[in-house]
Amino acid sequence: MQVRISSNRPLMAFKGIGEAKAISIAAALELGRRRRGEEALERQKIKLIWDFFGLDALKIAAHYEIHLKEYIQLEKLDCEITGFEALNDHQAIAFMVVNEEAMIPVRDALKPRRGEVFME
């Protein structure tokens, strides 16, 4: 945790703002800054990816997506985006998009091959 300590003198330059009021204003600004940082973390989404190779890679990826949806229901995850796609004739992926705070438990349970920041 990082705490900024700065002088309250600039705030105290305004008429009617003493040291106590300046400290209160600075504390409120700090709380707002921290809350804004928490919201940014909540909004970040991670795309977890599983790779499949071979002639049946696309069929396997499509089937794996079914299991991903079952896992989402079972664990009651706030996750709406899953899918699969062919990368070439012999490689396909299945994926799910999770909030950053859910990423570690899902990663540990399902062992995706890789992950990336999801941009909508």
N, C-alpha and C positions, 0 to 999 in steps of 0.2 A: 504494500500500500504506500502510495506516495502522497505526502501532505505538503502543500505549498505554504510557506511562511513568508509573508511579505508585510511591508509596512502599511498601516492603516492611515498614515498621514495624508495621502491624497484625498481620501474620503472626508477626513476631518477638516479639510480646507473649506467645505461648504458650511454655511451658517446653520446652526441647529444640530449639527452632527458632531457629537463628542466621541470619546474613545469607545464607550459601551455600544453606541449605535453603529459605529464603524465596524466593530468586531461582529455585531449581528449581521450586518450587510455582507461582510466578507464571508461569514459562515454560510449564509444563504446562497451566495454565488458559488461557493465551493460545493455545496450539496447539489446544486443544479448542474454543475460541470460533471460531477460523478454520475449523476442519474443519466445524463446524456451519453456518457461512456457505456453504461450498462445497457441502454437501449440499442446502441450500435452493435454490441456483442450479441444481443438477442436476435437482431435482424440478420446477422450473417448466417448463411446457410452453406452446408458442405455437401457436395455430391460424392457419395461413396460408390465405388465402381468395382465390379467383379468381371474378370476376363474369362472368356471361353474360346477354345481353339479347336479346329478340326472341321470336318465336313458338316457336322450337325451343330456347330457352334450357335447358330441363330435359334434353333429349336431349343437347345439347352438353356440359352439366355432367357427365352420367352417363358420356359417352365420355371426358371429360378425366380423370375419376377413374381410369379404366383406365390412362391414361398416368402418373398419379401413382403408382399401384401398381407399374408397370414401373420407374419411376425409383427407387423405394424398394428394389426388388430389385437393380437395377443398381448402385446406390451402397452397398448393404448397410447401409441406415439402420436404426436402432432406432426404428421408427415403426410402430405398429399401427393407428392411427386415421386413416381417410380416409372421405370421404363426399360426398354431393351432396344438395341440397334446393332446392325451389322457394320463392322468397320471395313471388312473386305470379305472375300469369298470364304476365308478360313478363320476369321476372328469376329467375335461379337461380344457385346458387353450387356450386363444388366446393371441397373443403378437405382439408387434411392437418394433423395435429398432430405437431409435432416438439419435441424437447428444446431448451432455449434455446441450448446450445452448437452445435447443428446448424442453427439458424435462419439464420444469415448465409450459409453456403455454399448452402443450399437457396434462400434468397431471391435470391441473386445468379444462380443457375443458372435458376430457373423464373419469376422476376419476378411474384410474386403481387400483386394489387391492394392488399391490406391484410393486417393481422395483428392478433390480439388474444390476451391471456392466456387460456389454456384452463383452465376450471374443470371438474373431473370431477364 
